[in-house]
Amino acid sequence: MTTYFFVAASEKFLTVEEPLDEILKERMRNYKENNKEIDFWLLKNPSFLQTTQFADLKAKIPSTPAVVLSNDKKFITFLKLRLEFVAVGEFECPNAEIIDPFKVE
């Protein structure tokens, strides 16, 4: 099983109102320089938020959700501190409700 960590907010907040693109590009550059495999993804309307496990969290997001999903808990903690108005969560996959963490609606 793999543990995934994420920050979630509305798609508009993550892609328009916050400089997330800058943060992700910088991180990708750093990973490339250090020959490190990418371990984070921006997903718009991920299916895993539709599960009963995340029903309360999804209800708090005002419109179409987006997440930054990662295997790196420290990176997600950094994003939470940097972006402030996001929800955080984690899950192990595969599980009874989530087979593919990258599936989008």
DSSP file (Angstrom, degrees, kcal/mol; ACC not computed):
  #  RESIDUE AA STRUCTURE BP1 BP2  ACC     N-H-->O    O-->H-N    N-H-->O    O-->H-N    TCO  KAPPA ALPHA  PHI   PSI    X-CA   Y-CA   Z-CA
    1    1 A M              0   0    0      0, 0.0     2,-0.4     0, 0.0    94,-0.0   0.000 360.0 360.0 360.0 145.2    0.0    0.0    0.0
    2    2 A T  E     -A   93   0A   0     91,-2.6    91,-2.4     2,-0.0     2,-0.5  -0.920 360.0-137.1-112.4 137.3    1.1    3.5   -0.7
    3    3 A T  E     -A   92   0A   0     -2,-0.4     2,-0.4    89,-0.2    89,-0.2  -0.829  19.8-166.5 -95.1 129.9    0.3    6.5    1.5
    4    4 A Y  E     -A   91   0A   0     87,-3.1    87,-2.1    -2,-0.5     2,-0.3  -0.920   3.2-164.1-115.2 142.0   -0.8    9.7   -0.3
    5    5 A F  E     +AB  90  70A   0     65,-3.2    65,-2.7    -2,-0.4     2,-0.3  -0.891  15.3 177.3-119.7 151.4   -1.0   13.1    1.3
    6    6 A F  E     -AB  89  69A   0     83,-2.4    83,-2.0    -2,-0.3     2,-0.4  -0.998  30.3-143.0-154.1 156.8   -2.9   16.1   -0.2
    7    7 A V  E     -AB  88  68A   0     61,-1.5    61,-1.9    -2,-0.3     2,-0.4  -0.952  29.6-165.7-112.0 142.5   -4.0   19.7    0.1
    8    8 A A  E     +AB  87  67A   0     79,-2.9    79,-3.0    -2,-0.4     2,-0.3  -0.974  22.0 135.6-132.9 145.0   -7.5   20.4   -1.4
    9    9 A A  E     - B   0  66A   0     57,-2.0    57,-2.6    -2,-0.4    52,-0.1  -0.916  61.2 -54.0-163.5-176.8   -9.3   23.6   -2.2
   10   10 A S  E  >  - B   0  65A   0     -2,-0.3     4,-2.3    55,-0.2     5,-0.2  -0.419  49.2-120.5 -68.6 151.1  -11.5   24.9   -5.1
   11   11 A E  H  > S+     0   0    0     53,-3.4     4,-2.7     1,-0.2     5,-0.3   0.901 114.1  54.0 -57.6 -42.0   -9.9   24.7   -8.5
   12   12 A K  H  >>S+     0   0    0     52,-0.3     4,-2.4     1,-0.2     5,-1.9   0.917 108.1  49.2 -60.8 -44.0  -10.1   28.4   -8.8
   13   13 A F  I  4>S+     0   0    0      3,-0.2     5,-1.4     1,-0.2    -1,-0.2   0.941 116.9  40.4 -61.5 -47.8   -8.3   29.0   -5.6
   14   14 A L  I  <5S+     0   0    0     -4,-2.3     6,-0.5     1,-0.2     7,-0.2   0.841 126.6  31.5 -73.3 -32.5   -5.4   26.7   -6.4
   15   15 A T  I  <5S+     0   0    0     -4,-2.7    -3,-0.2    -5,-0.2    -2,-0.2   0.669 133.3  19.4-103.2 -16.7   -5.0   27.6  -10.0
   16   16 A V  I  <5S+     0   0    0     -4,-2.4    -3,-0.2    -5,-0.3    -2,-0.1   0.758 124.0  40.8-117.1 -50.5   -6.0   31.3  -10.3
   17   17 A E  I   <S+     0   0    0     -5,-1.9    -3,-0.2     2,-0.0    -4,-0.2   0.763 111.5  52.7 -79.3 -25.9   -5.9   33.0   -6.9
   18   18 A E  S   <S-     0   0    0     -5,-1.4     2,-1.1    -6,-0.3     3,-0.5  -0.806  83.9-120.3-111.6 152.4   -2.7   31.4   -5.5
   19   19 A P     >  +     0   0    0      0, 0.0     4,-1.6     0, 0.0     3,-0.4  -0.165  64.3 135.9 -81.7  44.5    0.8   31.2   -7.1
   20   20 A L  H  >  +     0   0    0     -2,-1.1     4,-2.8    -6,-0.5     5,-0.3   0.868  63.9  61.5 -61.2 -37.6    0.7   27.4   -7.1
   21   21 A D  H  > S+     0   0    0     -3,-0.5     4,-2.5     1,-0.2    -1,-0.2   0.908 104.0  49.6 -55.4 -43.8    2.0   27.2  -10.6
   22   22 A E  H  > S+     0   0    0     -3,-0.4     4,-2.4     2,-0.2    -1,-0.2   0.925 111.0  49.2 -59.6 -47.0    5.2   29.0   -9.5
   23   23 A I  H  X S+     0   0    0     -4,-1.6     4,-2.2     1,-0.2    -2,-0.2   0.923 113.3  45.8 -61.4 -46.3    5.7   26.6   -6.5
   24   24 A L  H  X S+     0   0    0     -4,-2.8     4,-2.4     2,-0.2    -1,-0.2   0.886 112.0  50.9 -67.7 -39.2    5.2   23.5   -8.6
   25   25 A K  H  X S+     0   0    0     -4,-2.5     4,-2.4    -5,-0.3    -1,-0.2   0.913 111.3  48.8 -63.6 -42.1    7.5   24.7  -11.4
   26   26 A E  H  X S+     0   0    0     -4,-2.4     4,-2.5     1,-0.2    -2,-0.2   0.912 111.8  48.8 -63.5 -42.7   10.2   25.5   -8.9
   27   27 A R  H  X S+     0   0    0     -4,-2.2     4,-2.6     2,-0.2    -2,-0.2   0.907 110.6  50.7 -65.2 -40.8    9.9   22.1   -7.2
   28   28 A M  H  X S+     0   0    0     -4,-2.4     4,-2.4     2,-0.2    -2,-0.2   0.907 110.0  50.5 -62.7 -41.5   10.0   20.4  -10.6
   29   29 A R  H  X S+     0   0    0     -4,-2.4     4,-2.5     1,-0.2    -2,-0.2   0.935 111.1  48.5 -60.7 -45.7   13.2   22.3  -11.5
   30   30 A N  H  X S+     0   0    0     -4,-2.5     4,-1.6     1,-0.2    -2,-0.2   0.906 111.1  50.0 -61.8 -42.7   14.7   21.3   -8.2
   31   31 A Y  H  <>S+     0   0    0     -4,-2.6     5,-3.0     1,-0.2    -1,-0.2   0.913 110.5  50.2 -62.7 -41.8   13.8   17.6   -8.7
   32   32 A K  H ><5S+     0   0    0     -4,-2.4     3,-1.4     1,-0.2    -2,-0.2   0.926 109.6  50.5 -63.1 -45.0   15.3   17.7  -12.2
   33   33 A E  H 3<5S+     0   0    0     -4,-2.5    -1,-0.2     1,-0.3    -2,-0.2   0.823 116.6  41.9 -61.2 -31.4   18.6   19.2  -10.9
   34   34 A N  T 3<5S-     0   0    0     -4,-1.6    -1,-0.3    -5,-0.2    -2,-0.2   0.223 110.3-120.0-102.4  13.7   18.7   16.5   -8.2
   35   35 A N  T < 5 +     0   0    0     -3,-1.4     2,-0.4     1,-0.2    -3,-0.2   0.872  60.4 153.5  49.7  43.7   17.7   13.6  -10.5
   36   36 A K      < -     0   0    0     -5,-3.0    -1,-0.2    -6,-0.1     2,-0.2  -0.848  47.1-115.4-105.3 139.0   14.7   13.0   -8.3
   37   37 A E        -     0   0    0     -2,-0.4     2,-0.1    -3,-0.1    -5,-0.0  -0.484  37.7-101.6 -72.6 138.8   11.5   11.4   -9.6
   38   38 A I        +     0   0    0     -2,-0.2    -1,-0.1     1,-0.1   -10,-0.0  -0.391  41.5 174.3 -61.3 130.2    8.4   13.6   -9.5
   39   39 A D        +     0   0    0     -2,-0.1    32,-1.6    -3,-0.1    33,-0.6  -0.050  52.9  72.3-130.7  30.9    6.2   12.6   -6.5
   40   40 A F  E     -C   70   0A   0     30,-0.2     2,-0.3    31,-0.1    30,-0.2  -0.995  53.1-175.0-146.7 148.6    3.5   15.3   -6.7
   41   41 A W  E     -C   69   0A   0     28,-2.5    28,-3.0    -2,-0.3     2,-0.6  -0.999  23.1-135.5-145.8 141.8    0.5   15.9   -9.0
   42   42 A L  E     -C   68   0A   0     -2,-0.3     2,-0.5    26,-0.2    26,-0.2  -0.898  30.2-174.2 -96.7 119.5   -2.1   18.6   -9.5
   43   43 A L  E     -C   67   0A   0     24,-2.8    24,-2.7    -2,-0.6     2,-0.6  -0.961  15.8-148.1-119.9 130.2   -5.5   16.9  -10.0
   44   44 A K  E    S-C   66   0A   0     -2,-0.5    22,-0.3     1,-0.2    61,-0.2  -0.865  81.6  -8.9 -98.3 125.7   -8.7   18.7  -10.9
   45   45 A N  S    S-     0   0    0     20,-3.1    60,-2.9    -2,-0.6    -1,-0.2   0.944  85.2-157.4  55.3  57.8  -11.9   17.1   -9.5
   46   46 A P  B >   -D  104   0B   0      0, 0.0     3,-1.1     0, 0.0    58,-0.3  -0.374  16.5-133.7 -68.0 141.3  -10.2   13.9   -8.2
   47   47 A S  G >  S+     0   0    0     56,-2.9     3,-2.5     1,-0.2     4,-0.3   0.818  98.3  71.2 -63.2 -32.9  -12.5   10.9   -7.8
   48   48 A F  G >  S+     0   0    0     55,-0.5     3,-1.2     1,-0.3     6,-0.3   0.768  88.0  64.2 -62.1 -22.4  -11.1   10.0   -4.4
   49   49 A L  G <  S+     0   0    0     -3,-1.1    -1,-0.3     1,-0.2     9,-0.2   0.648  91.9  66.0 -72.5 -12.1  -12.8   13.1   -2.9
   50   50 A Q  G <  S+     0   0    0     -3,-2.5    -1,-0.2    -4,-0.2    -2,-0.2   0.549  82.2 102.6 -82.5  -8.1  -16.2   11.4   -3.9
   51   51 A T  S X  S-     0   0    0     -3,-1.2     3,-1.1    -4,-0.3     4,-0.2  -0.294  86.2-114.0 -75.9 160.8  -15.7    8.6   -1.3
   52   52 A T  G >  S+     0   0    0      1,-0.3     3,-1.1     2,-0.2     4,-0.4   0.814 113.3  68.5 -62.2 -29.9  -17.4    8.5    2.0
   53   53 A Q  G 3  S+     0   0    0      1,-0.2    -1,-0.3     2,-0.1     4,-0.2   0.830 111.6  30.3 -57.4 -33.7  -14.0    8.9    3.7
   54   54 A F  G <> S+     0   0    0     -3,-1.1     4,-2.8    -6,-0.3    -1,-0.2   0.143  83.1 112.4-115.8  18.4  -13.8   12.5    2.4
   55   55 A A  H <> S+     0   0    0     -3,-1.1     4,-1.8     1,-0.2    -1,-0.1   0.909  82.1  46.8 -59.1 -44.6  -17.5   13.5    2.3
   56   56 A D  H  > S+     0   0    0     -4,-0.4     4,-0.7     2,-0.2    -1,-0.2   0.909 113.7  48.1 -64.9 -42.0  -17.1   16.1    5.1
   57   57 A L  H >4 S+     0   0    0      1,-0.2     3,-1.1     2,-0.2     4,-0.5   0.934 111.0  49.9 -64.7 -46.3  -13.9   17.5    3.5
   58   58 A K  H >< S+     0   0    0     -4,-2.8     3,-1.4     1,-0.3    -1,-0.2   0.861 103.4  61.0 -61.8 -35.2  -15.5   17.8    0.0
   59   59 A A  H 3< S+     0   0    0     -4,-1.8    -1,-0.3     1,-0.3    -2,-0.2   0.750 100.0  56.5 -63.8 -23.1  -18.6   19.6    1.5
   60   60 A K  T << S+     0   0    0     -3,-1.1    -1,-0.3    -4,-0.7    -2,-0.2   0.603  86.4  89.7 -83.8 -12.6  -16.3   22.4    2.7
   61   61 A I  S <  S-     0   0    0     -3,-1.4   -52,-0.1    -4,-0.5    25,-0.0  -0.782  72.1-147.4 -90.8 120.9  -14.9   23.1   -0.7
   62   62 A P        -     0   0    0      0, 0.0     2,-0.2     0, 0.0    -1,-0.1   0.706  68.8  -6.0 -67.3 -24.1  -17.2   25.7   -2.4
   63   63 A S  S    S-     0   0    0      1,-0.1    -2,-0.0     0, 0.0   -54,-0.0  -0.714 114.3 -13.5-148.8-161.4  -16.9   24.6   -6.0
   64   64 A T  S    S-     0   0    0     -2,-0.2   -53,-3.4   -54,-0.1   -52,-0.3  -0.197  75.3-132.4 -48.2 122.5  -15.1   22.1   -8.3
   65   65 A P  E     -B   10   0A   0      0, 0.0   -20,-3.1     0, 0.0     2,-0.3  -0.374  23.9-173.4 -82.0 158.2  -12.2   20.8   -6.1
   66   66 A A  E     -BC   9  44A   0    -57,-2.6   -57,-2.0   -22,-0.3     2,-0.3  -0.969   6.6-165.5-140.5 154.3   -8.6   20.4   -7.0
   67   67 A V  E     -BC   8  43A   0    -24,-2.7   -24,-2.8    -2,-0.3     2,-0.6  -0.964  23.9-137.9-137.5 155.1   -5.8   18.8   -5.1
   68   68 A V  E     -BC   7  42A   0    -61,-1.9   -61,-1.5    -2,-0.3     2,-0.4  -0.987  33.3-164.3-106.6 118.8   -2.0   18.6   -5.0
   69   69 A L  E     +BC   6  41A   0    -28,-3.0   -28,-2.5    -2,-0.6     2,-0.3  -0.844  16.2 159.6-107.1 138.2   -1.4   14.9   -4.3
   70   70 A S  E     -BC   5  40A   0    -65,-2.7   -65,-3.2    -2,-0.4   -30,-0.2  -0.986  48.5-138.0-153.7 160.3    2.0   13.7   -3.1
   71   71 A N  S    S+     0   0    0    -32,-1.6     2,-0.8    -2,-0.3   -31,-0.1   0.447  88.3  88.5 -91.6  -5.4    3.9   10.8   -1.4
   72   72 A D     >  -     0   0    0    -33,-0.6     4,-1.7     1,-0.2     3,-0.3  -0.826  56.5-171.7-102.2 102.6    5.9   13.5    0.5
   73   73 A K  H  > S+     0   0    0     -2,-0.8     4,-2.3     1,-0.2     5,-0.2   0.857  85.8  57.0 -61.6 -36.7    4.2   14.5    3.7
   74   74 A K  H  > S+     0   0    0      1,-0.2     4,-2.4     2,-0.2    -1,-0.2   0.879 105.2  51.1 -64.3 -37.5    6.7   17.4    4.3
   75   75 A F  H  > S+     0   0    0     -3,-0.3     4,-2.4     2,-0.2    -1,-0.2   0.911 110.6  48.2 -65.8 -41.6    5.8   18.9    0.9
   76   76 A I  H  X S+     0   0    0     -4,-1.7     4,-2.4     2,-0.2    -2,-0.2   0.885 110.8  51.3 -66.8 -38.1    2.1   18.8    1.7
   77   77 A T  H  X S+     0   0    0     -4,-2.3     4,-2.2     2,-0.2    -2,-0.2   0.919 109.6  50.9 -62.6 -43.0    2.8   20.4    5.1
   78   78 A F  H  X S+     0   0    0     -4,-2.4     4,-2.5     1,-0.2    -2,-0.2   0.924 110.6  48.7 -58.4 -46.0    4.8   23.1    3.4
   79   79 A L  H  X S+     0   0    0     -4,-2.4     4,-3.2     1,-0.2     5,-0.4   0.899 108.7  53.5 -63.1 -40.4    1.9   23.7    0.9
   80   80 A K  H  X S+     0   0    0     -4,-2.4     4,-1.8     1,-0.2     6,-0.2   0.925 113.2  42.9 -59.7 -44.6   -0.6   23.9    3.8
   81   81 A L  H  < S+     0   0    0     -4,-2.2    -1,-0.2     2,-0.2    -2,-0.2   0.871 118.2  45.7 -68.9 -36.8    1.5   26.5    5.5
   82   82 A R  H  < S+     0   0    0     -4,-2.5    -2,-0.2    -5,-0.2    -1,-0.2   0.880 122.4  33.5 -74.1 -39.9    2.1   28.4    2.3
   83   83 A L  H  < S-     0   0    0     -4,-3.2     2,-2.7    -5,-0.2    -2,-0.2   0.682  80.2-174.7 -94.4 -19.3   -1.4   28.4    1.0
   84   84 A E     <  +     0   0    0     -4,-1.8     2,-1.7    -5,-0.4    -1,-0.2  -0.305  66.8  69.0  61.9 -65.2   -3.3   28.6    4.4
   85   85 A F  S    S+     0   0    0     -2,-2.7     2,-0.3    -4,-0.0    -1,-0.2  -0.300  79.8 102.3 -88.8  55.3   -6.9   28.3    3.2
   86   86 A V        -     0   0    0     -2,-1.7     2,-0.3    -6,-0.2   -77,-0.2  -0.922  66.1-125.0-130.0 156.9   -6.7   24.6    2.1
   87   87 A A  E     -A    8   0A   0    -79,-3.0   -79,-2.9    -2,-0.3     2,-0.3  -0.717  24.8-150.9 -95.0 153.2   -7.8   21.4    3.6
   88   88 A V  E     +A    7   0A   0     -2,-0.3     2,-0.3   -81,-0.2   -81,-0.2  -0.903  22.6 152.9-123.5 155.2   -5.4   18.5    4.1
   89   89 A G  E     -A    6   0A   0    -83,-2.0   -83,-2.4    -2,-0.3     2,-0.3  -0.969  21.0-151.7-163.7 176.0   -5.8   14.8    4.2
   90   90 A E  E     +A    5   0A   0     -2,-0.3     2,-0.3   -85,-0.2   -85,-0.2  -0.982  11.3 175.3-154.4 159.1   -4.2   11.5    3.6
   91   91 A F  E     -A    4   0A   0    -87,-2.1   -87,-3.1    -2,-0.3     2,-0.4  -0.980  27.8-120.2-160.1 158.5   -5.2    7.9    2.5
   92   92 A E  E     -A    3   0A   0     -2,-0.3   -89,-0.2   -89,-0.2     6,-0.2  -0.839  41.6-117.3-102.3 144.9   -3.6    4.6    1.7
   93   93 A C  E    S+A    2   0A   0    -91,-2.4   -91,-2.6    -2,-0.4     2,-0.1  -0.997  82.9  34.2-141.2 141.0   -4.2    3.1   -1.7
   94   94 A P  S    S+     0   0    0      0, 0.0     2,-0.2     0, 0.0     5,-0.2   0.503  81.6 143.4 -79.6 153.3   -5.5    0.8   -2.9
   95   95 A N        -     0   0    0      3,-2.4    -2,-0.0    -2,-0.1    -4,-0.0  -0.800  66.6 -76.5-140.8-174.8   -8.3    0.4   -0.4
   96   96 A A  S    S+     0   0    0     -2,-0.2     3,-0.1     1,-0.2    -3,-0.0   0.819 129.3  25.7 -59.2 -32.9  -12.0   -0.6   -0.6
   97   97 A E  S    S+     0   0    0      1,-0.2     2,-0.6     2,-0.0    -1,-0.2   0.716 119.3  54.9-103.7 -25.1  -13.1    2.8   -2.0
   98   98 A I        +     0   0    0     -6,-0.2    -3,-2.4     1,-0.2    -1,-0.2  -0.915  46.2 153.9-120.3 108.8  -10.0    4.1   -3.8
   99   99 A I  S    S+     0   0    0     -2,-0.6    -1,-0.2     1,-0.3    -3,-0.0   0.829  78.1  29.9 -94.0 -44.1   -8.4    1.9   -6.4
  100  100 A D    >   -     0   0    0      1,-0.1     3,-1.3    -6,-0.0    -1,-0.3  -0.944  62.5-166.0-123.1 107.7   -6.7    4.6   -8.5
  101  101 A P  T 3  S+     0   0    0      0, 0.0   -53,-0.2     0, 0.0    -1,-0.1   0.667  89.3  55.6 -68.1 -14.4   -5.6    7.8   -6.7
  102  102 A F  T 3  S+     0   0    0    -56,-0.1     2,-0.2   -55,-0.1   -33,-0.0   0.442  76.7 118.5 -98.4  -0.8   -5.2    9.6  -10.0
  103  103 A K    <   -     0   0    0     -3,-1.3   -56,-2.9   -57,-0.1   -55,-0.5  -0.457  46.3-163.6 -68.7 135.2   -8.6    9.1  -11.4
  104  104 A V  B      D   46   0B   0    -58,-0.3   -59,-0.1    -2,-0.2    -2,-0.1  -0.858 360.0 360.0-119.6 156.1  -10.6   12.3  -12.1
  105  105 A E              0   0    0    -60,-2.9   -60,-0.1    -2,-0.3    -1,-0.1   0.436 360.0 360.0 -83.8 360.0  -14.3   12.9  -12.6
